[in-house]
Amino acid sequence: MEIDFVQRKEPATDVVTVKCKIKCLVIPAGTVDPGANFPIMSEDISKRSKLEIDTKEKHDLRGIATTPTESLGIVRNVPVNFAPGCTIYADFAVVKNQ
């Protein structure tokens, strides 16, 4: 498993990224945020992975966006593979592509 540290010049923010796979879709640099209340993914990733969005449960995402944002819904029990034998299952809030 390869973990990369990315440092941006402006603004000075360090983020951890990791290559992973959701179903057959390779994510070259998924952002790791252990302090997040729940993980998020774009609508594009959910569609490309053929995940069903449960639109009955939505989240107010004001704390993570510069404009008022509400999730489109939730995708549940998503397998995220980091390396052979290293798969976690998580629910993700789905956000509209920007």
N, C-alpha and C positions, 0 to 999 in steps of 0.2 A: 504494500500500500504506500502511495506517495502522497505526502502532505506538503503543500507549498504555502509560503508566507508571501503575501503581496503587499508592498508598501507603495502607497500613492503619494505623489509630490504635493498635490493640492486637492482637497485639504489633507492634512497629515492624519491618515487613518490606516491602521493595520487590520487586515482581515485574513482569516485562515480559509483556504480553499482545498478541496479534495476532489479527485476524479471519482465518479461513481456511475452507477447504471440503474435506471428505473425501467423495469421490464427489459426491453431491447434497446432503449434509448440511452446512449452514452452522454453523460453530463461532464464535460471536461474540467469545469471548475465550479463545483457546488460550494456555496459559502457556508461555513460552519459557525453557528451562533449559539453557544451553549446557554446564553442568558435569555434566549427568546421564550416567550410564553408558549408559542406553538410554531412549527415550521410553516413556511409558505412556498408556493410554487406558482409559476405563471400559467395562465390559461393555455398557452401554446404547448407547454410541456405536458399538461394533463391531456390535451387533445392528441398529441403525437404518441403518447403512451396508452391511448384508448382507455383512460380512467373515467369512471362515471362520477360526475359532480353532484353531490347532495346539496341542492339549493335551499333546503329547509333550514339549514344551520349556516348563519353568516356571522362574521366578526367585524367589529368596528376597528379599523387599522389606523386611526389617527396618530397613534404614537410612533408609527414607523414610516409615515409618509408626510410629505410637505403639504399635500392637499388632502381634504377629507376623502377618505377611501373606505369602502366596505368590500369585504371579500365577496366573490361570486358564490361561494359555498365551500364545501369540504370534500376532499377525496379521502377515502378511508382505507386503512390497512395496506398502504403502498409499500411494496418491497423495494428497499434501497440497498443495492449491492456495492460494497466498497472493495472487496477482494474475495477470492474463492473461499467459501465458508464463512464469510463475514457479511451477513445480510441482516438489516433491521427492518421492522415494519412500523410505519408511522402514519398518522393522519396529517394532512396538509390543508391549510387554508389556500384557496385558489384566488389569485388576483388577476385583474384584466391586464393584458399586455400594454405597455406604455410606448 
